[in-house]
């Protein structure tokens, strides 16, 4: 039932269309079967292992000589998100948690840390957010000081995806080369590093593995520094520049599934002696949903194509894609719930699950309000 005509858009090559078919077949066979929100840790391990075994993680963690193709990442998240939110999460975190190493790591770092993540044998994490420093990266308080041939980290990170189950955490800390964002650096912190503690696991409305990390005199060797001291902000923003569009793609997948479920229910539900889909109000809602899905897809895949075409930065395009796609997905899912009536808020119904899944996407990797600031600043900078 899902519309696939978007694959004929000029954003995509024959290789992308073949990937979409492969991803769809994999998702139909495995995504919902392996995802269980009652045991998210085990589910994520199962999903990552299966993706690694079938080679899908090569897209998120490129082999030597490869690169991150944003259209491929978006297609995967679009398709996986439509089938199971946890499957999308598991795939995305393998890329986000290694993106800094892929883009800025040394050959030795890539050789050590990427293969087990690519194979699905180890989970990856991206530790940027803090309680008082989420969207405002300049406010990060976690510190790292050099001590001989090592670095010592102190502080806390929170809302860290894969927290408690990751094999490593790409962690951003203040090293003090300059004020604000110019004094941050990035480190690879193994899960078993002395001084790293899982301070708390975090429960959310759509269960995902999240945790608060505490660093207390946590020592990592100098070889685990990514790039050079003071480069952390550039590293973090470059990674987000790649993956922010893919958050929009995940939202797009949720919206597509909501539209599918709404269409199915509207055709089968009888009201006043006729299908619910015969009512003009229902038709108007479905038309609005379909329009928002296509509009979101255009913005997402424009941003992805622009990056793949060689643009150094796509901050404006990625922010527009993330902002519109996540906000539109919230509206589409809400309409699907409304069309389902009481069933829409009943546990075990797919649209109820989508309603819980979609909400966080408007917050993580830059809340919608922050995306509006980013877009406005890009517009004003372009007018100078």
RAJOKA-V743814 format. One record per helix or strand of 2 or more residues. SS is the DSSP state (A for helix, B for strand). FROM is the first residue (numbers start at 0). LEN is the number of residues. If there is no record, write none. Layout:
# RAJOKA-V743814
SS/FROM/LEN + SS/FROM/LEN
This chain:
# RAJOKA-V743814
A/4/4 + A/13/21 + A/39/14 + A/55/3 + A/69/14 + A/84/12 + A/98/6 + A/106/12 + B/123/4 + A/136/3 + B/142/5 + B/149/12 + B/167/7 + A/179/4 + B/183/7 + B/195/7 + B/209/12 + A/221/3 + B/224/2 + A/231/37 + B/269/2 + B/273/2 + A/275/3 + A/279/29 + A/314/31 + A/349/13 + A/367/16
